[in-house]
Amino acid sequence: MRESGILLPVFCLPSPNGIGCFSKEAYRWVDFLEKAGQKYWQILPLGPTSFGDSPYQSFSTYAGNPYFIDLEQLVAQGLLKRSEVRKCDCGLKEQDIDYGKLYRNRMPLLKKAYGRSLEKEDPEFAQFRKENGAWLDDYCLFMAVKDIFDGASWDQWAQDIRYRWDNAMYYYRTTYAKEIGFYAWLQYQFDRQWKRLKAYANEKGVQIIGDIPIYVAYDSADVWAHPELFSLDEKRRPSAVAGVPPDGFSADGQLWGNPLYRWDHHKKTGYRWWMGRIAHCFTLYDVLRIDHFRGFDEYFSIPAEDKTAVNGHWEKGPGIEFFREVKRQLGEKRIIAEDLGYLTDSVRRMVAESGYPGMKVLEFAFDSRDSSGANDYLPHNYTQNCVVYTGTHDNETLRGWLDSIQRGEMKQLRTYLGRQKETEDELAQELVRTALASVADLCIIPLQDYLGLDNEARINFPSTLGTNWRWRMKKEDMNAGLARRIRTVSKLYGRN
């Protein structure tokens, strides 16, 4: 079946409270998708973000981002006053996110709501804590202790709690029970609000494509609570870290810094931690995109003390055995393999044997150094079992990309499309049509490309800090005219 959808992170939604969240605007967005004839809403990871604000560096692989909790719903519950919400300065720029203000001003407001929630018992909250205790207890303790140590990474905490000695665990859990309860309550509110929004989307015929990073952040409840799962030294610091080798985009490669997995240990447990993680994702999403899929075949290992990825080397991952175990334990799941970048024959075999659709990105299709037409990202080389994108959250917008490519690439693109005189704005929309017209079963277009926006609307510039994960759409972008245009072109190519 030919289908299509739109890529838009939750934080990009409009809202009066500084960041996109599960507000009435999110419901308007779902209505927009329905009117536009779209069957999928693709988002980025929903976890609580740490330093750098990246959803791919989270304090927990299970927890949800408290910034996404809609304050108006707390007003409706009587836990906040509307005047308190209005006075809270969470950032006033319509198309930008000020994470500093969110941290300084929004969290105290949520604590106030939590304090009022304690005035009466909530059996549903108690049940939520009980059902999710396997991950929730460690996460909430982790966050409470992190506050006690002024936000320091867990490897900088006092030795007793850093190593989770029994007496320390008891002391912190009893002494800071209220603080721990606050973080549990945030997860309860997040869970209720997100699942209500997801149910609304599903009722409208819209399915959610979620995203699971292959790695977790070192400064996370996952590594602190389960050090045996990761390649750590005797001081529980990474012995090697993740990244990718030097290539045409980066002479030094990319140093991500995430701890690597002890795959031998995971195998002995039947990949229990991973199976739990993936199963949890399918309570949040309908379809799951696995980021850096090739890392399950081979992963790049970089000495932890290095400042670049130059001295890294490849090591073997669990391979197709891992995905056989996913199917054995969890059944058939709808998964998208993020198989971008340099692919070896063994990676291609793993993707093929898994049966999961891989990804195609049009921005990778045009290379003036290769005129053979063999580029895997050129639409005439697609098979049906793939997902085509104009670009991803890590890429330039189409309009920005067209302004930055070399003359030879522009010539190749125009020749391929048969469009010699069109403007860059027209070429951007032609590329959207080309993606929709391809044989790929699923086509996902970033909203910025439907809007024709330049790189001011780019989500992420990899390997940089300070300007990423901040762009938000305007409220008026969700208009009937754009919905009709998207619906018309999707219908033209049999996608709705």
N, C-alpha and C positions, 0 to 999 in steps of 0.2 A: 504494500500500500504506500502510495506517495503522500508524504505529509510534510508539514513545515512548522516552524516556530521562531521565537525571538529570544535572543540572549540579552538579559538585563539583570544585573545583580540587584538584590533587594535594596542595598544601600543607595542605589541610583534612583530609586523612586522619589517623587516629590513628597514633602511633608513639612509641616510648620515647626517641627522639633529638631531640626539640624541634620537629620539623616533619614534615608528611606527606611521604613519600618512596616509593621503589620497593621497599618492604619487604614482608614477608609480609602485612601489613595491607592493602596495595594489592591483593594477590591475593585476600584475603578479600573485599575490596570488589567485585572482579569477580565472585566467586562469588555475592555478595549480589545484584548486578544480574541475573545469570542466574536466580536463584531468584525475583526480583521480576518476571521476564518483560520486562525492559528490553533494548532492542537498541542503545542508545547511551549512552556516557559522554562528556559534554561537559566539557572542561577549559579553563583559561586558558593564555596563552602560557607556554612552558616555559623561556624564556631566563633567563640570570643577571641578577639584579636589582641596580639601583644605588641611589642615594640615594632614600629614600622607600619602597623595597621593592616598588614596583609592577612587575608583570610586563609592563606596557605601556611601561616605561622600562628598557630592557635594554642591557647593554654590547655585545650582538651580536644580530643578527637570525637568526643561524644556530646559535649555541652553546646548550648546555643548562645549566640551573641546577645547580651542583655540590651544593647543599643537598639535592637529590633523590636523590643517590647513597646507596644503602642500606649502612650501615656493617657490618651483619651479613654481607653478601655478601663484604666485604673480609676479615672474620674467616675466612670459609669458604675464602678464597684463601690464607690464611696471611699476609696483609699487615698485619693488626692482631690484637691480643690482646683477648679479650673483656673482660678486666679494664680495658684502656685505654679501651674504649668505655663501660664502666659509669662510669668516673671522669670522663668528659668531660661537663661541665655545659653542655648545649645548651638549657637551659630546662626547668623541671620542671612547669610548668602544663599540665594535660592539654588545655585548650581554648584555649590562647594560644600565640603564637609570639614568642620573644624574638630578633629578628634581630641585636641587638648581641652576644648570647652565641654565636649561631651563627657570626658572623664571627670573634669572638675565640678561640673554643675548638674549633670544628669544623674550620676550615681547617688549623690546625697538626696536627690528627690525620690529615687527609687527606695532608698533606705527609709525615708519618711513613710512611704506607702507600706513598706514591710512592717514597720512599727505599728501602724494602725491595723494591719491585717492580724496581728497577734491578739487583738481585743476580743476575737471570737474564734472558736475552733473551726477548722476547715478539714473535714474528713477526707476530702478529695486530695488535699495537699499531703496529708499523712499517707494516703494510699500511693501517691506518686513517689514519695520518698522510699517507701517500702519496695515498690516494683522496680525502681531504678537504682537501688542501693549498690549494685555491683560496680557501677562507675561513679555514681553521684556522691557517695560518701567520701571517696578519695579526692574527687575534684573540689568539693566544697571545703574540705579541710585544707587542701592545697591553696586555695584562694584566700582563705582566712589567715593562714600562716604567712602567705606572701604579703598581706596587708600589715601584719605585725612586724615584718622585716622591711617595711617601707618599699615594697615592690621588688626587692632584690631577687635575682634568680635563685632557685632552690639550692644550687651548689654553694651559695654564700650564706645559707642559714646556719644556725647553731648545729653542732655535730649530731646531737641526739635526735632532733627531728629530721635533719637531712638524711640520716640513715634509718629513720623510722623505728627507733627503739621503742619497745612496748610501753615503757613508763612515760616517754615523751608523747606518744600517740594518745595515751589515756589523758595526760595532763591537758594537752591542747584541745582534745575533743570535749572535755568537761568544762574547762575554764572558758572556752570561746564558743560554747554551744549556740548562743544567739547569733554570733557572727557567721557561724557555719550555716545556721538556719536561713540567714539572709540569702546566701548564695544558692541554697536549695530552692528557696522561694522564687528567685529569679528564673531558675530553670523550669519551675512549675508554670510560671506565667508565660515564659517563652513557648513551652510545649503546648499549652492550651491555645495560645493565640496563633501559632504557626499551623497547628493541625486544623484549626477552624478555617483558616485561610486556604489551606490545601484542599480541604473538603469542598469548599466553595468553588475552587478552581476545577476540581474533578467533576462537580455537578454541572459546570459550564462546558464540559468536554475538553478541558485543558489539563494536560499532565505535566508534572514537574520533573525536569531533568536536574538532578543534583550533581555534586562534584566531590570526590574524595581524593585528597592529596595522598600520594604514595607514602610520604614521610610525615613524621610529627615533629613539632618543635622540641628542642632539648629542654627548654624551660617550660615544661608542661606537666600536668598531673600524670600523664601516661608514662613518661620516663621516670619521674620520681617514684611512682607507685610500683612500676614493673621494670626495674633496671635490668633484670635478667633477660629481657627481650631485645636488648640493644647492645651494640659493641661499645662497651664502656671499660675504662681501666679500673684499677683497684680503688681509686678515689671517686669513682662513678662519674668520670668525665669522658667525653667521646675519645676513643682511640683513633677513629677515622670518621670523616664526615662526607655528606653527599654533595653532588654537584654534577657538572657536565664538562667535558674537555674543551680545550680551545677549538674554535672553528672560525668561519668567515665573519661571524658577527662579533666575536670576542677573542682577542689574541691570548688572553689569560684564562679563558673558559669562564664558567660560572661557579662560584663557591657558595653553595646554599647554606652549609653549616649544620644541617640536620644530622642527628646520629643515625648510623646505619643499623640494620637489623641483624640479629644473630639467627640467620635463616635455619641453621642446624637445630637450634632450640625450638623454633616455631614448628618445624617439621615433627619433632618428637611429641609435641602436644597436639598434633593434628591441626595445626594452625588455629588453635582455639581462640586466641586474642583477635586474629584477623577475621575469623568467622563471626565473632560477636560484633566486631566493628561494622562489617558489611551488612549483617542482619539489622543492626540499628539504623543504618542509612536507609534501608528499605521501609522503615517506619516513618521516615521523613520525606522520601522521594518516590516517584513512580519508576524512574529510570536513573541509572547511576553512571556517570562518566568517571572512569579511573584515570587519574592524572599520571603522566610519565609511565605509561604501560610497559615500555621497553625495559624499565628497571626491574621487572620481574624475570626477565631473561638474563640480562647483565646489568650491573649497576656500577657507577663510577665511584671509586673509593679514593679519598684525598686525605693525606696525613693531617690530623687535627690541628697541628701547630702551623700549617702552611697558611699563607695569606692569599694565594691564588690556587687555581685548579691545575696548574701546569704539571705538577708532579704526581697527579693521580693516575690510577690504573683501573682497568675493568676487572670485575669479579663476577662469577656466575651466581645468578639468582635461582629461585625455586623452579622457574620455568612453567611449562604447561601443567605439571603436576598440581600446582597451586590452584589453577582454575578448574581442574577436574575435581578437586576437593570442594571448591565452592559449589559446583553443581551437585556433588554427592550429598553434601550436608545441607545446602540451602535450596536445592532445586533449581529449575530454570529461572534465571533472573535477567531482566533487561539491562544490559551493560553496554556502554560505549567505551572502546579502547582508544585512549589518547596516544596514538602511535606516531606522533609528529617527530621531525628531526631525522638524523641519520639512522637508517634501519638496516640491520644485517639480515642475512638469509634466515638465521635462527629466530629473529624477532618476527619476521614475516610468517614463518611457519607457526609460531606460537599464536599469532593473531588469527591466522587461518584456521588452526585446529580448535581454537576457543569458540569460533563461530560468531564472535562479537563484531559488530561493524566498527571499522576504523574511521579516522578523520581525514578529510581533504580540505585544504585551505587555499582559496584562490590567490591570495597574496603571495603564495609560494610557487605559483605556477609559471611565472614568466622570468626566464633567466637568459639574458642576451648571449651568454657563453655556450648555450646549448640550443640549437635550432632543429634538433632531431625530432621533436614532438614526443619524446619518450618520458618527459617529466610526469611523475605519478600524480601531480596535482592539476595537470591539464584535464579539463572535463571529458575529453574523448577517451581518456584512459580509465575512467571510473568504472567500477562495477556497481550493481544495485545495492549491495550490502555495505554501505558506507554512509557517513554523515558529512555533508558538505557545508562549509562555512566560508563567508567572504574573508573573515578574520576572526580571531579570538580576543579575549580580554588582554592578552599579552602583545597583541599586534597594534599597529597604527590603525586608525579608522581608514576606510577605503579612500575617502577624500584626502586625508593626510598622506596616505601612502602614494597616491597618484602625484602628489606634489614633490615627493622625495625620491622616486625611482629614477634610475639612469635613463639617458636618452635611448640607448639600445633596447632596454626593457620596455619603454613606452612604445617604441616602434614595433616590437614583437607583439605587445598586447593589442595595439590597434590593428595589426595585420590579422591576428587570431580572431578578433571580434568583427573584422570587416568594417571598422569605424575609423575613418581617417580624418574627418573634419570636426567631429564632436568635441565639445568642451570637456574639461575634467569632471564637471558636475554631471554631465550626460554620460560620460564613461563610467562613473561610479554607479549610476543606476543601471547601466547596461550590464555591469558585472553582477549586480544583484539578480537581474533577470537570467543571466547565464547560470548562476548557481541554482536558481529555481528550476531552470529548464533541463538541468543535468539528469542523468539516470539514477542518481543517488536516492535511496528510499526516503531519506530525511534531509531536509535543508534547514539550517539554523542561521538567521541573519542577526547580527548585533543591531540594536535599535538605532545606534548612531549612524549606521549605513543607510537605513531607510530615511533618516532625517537629513542625510547629506552633510554631516558635521565633520569639521577638520580635527586635527590632533589636540585642540583644546578640550575635546571630549574623550580623549584617550583614557582608558582605565588604568593601565599599568605600563611603566617603562622598566623592563626587567633590569636588575642589578643597580637600581637607583633607590634612594629614600627621600621622603619628604613631600612628593607631589603625586603619589599614587593613591588609588582607591578613593578618590575624592569627588569625581564628577557625578552630577545629578541631572536628570532630565527636568525640563520645565513642565509645570502643571498643564499648560496649554498644548503641550506636545501630544497629549492623549486626546486628539480631536477626531471628529467623524470623518473629515476629509482624508486624513492619513489612513484611518482604518479601512475606508473604501478602496483606497489605492492599493494597500497591501492585499486586501481580499481579492481584488480584481486580478492582480498579477499572479497571485497564488492559484486562483481558480484557472487562469489561462493555462498554467502548466500542470493542471490536474492534482493540485496539492490541498484542496479543501472540498 
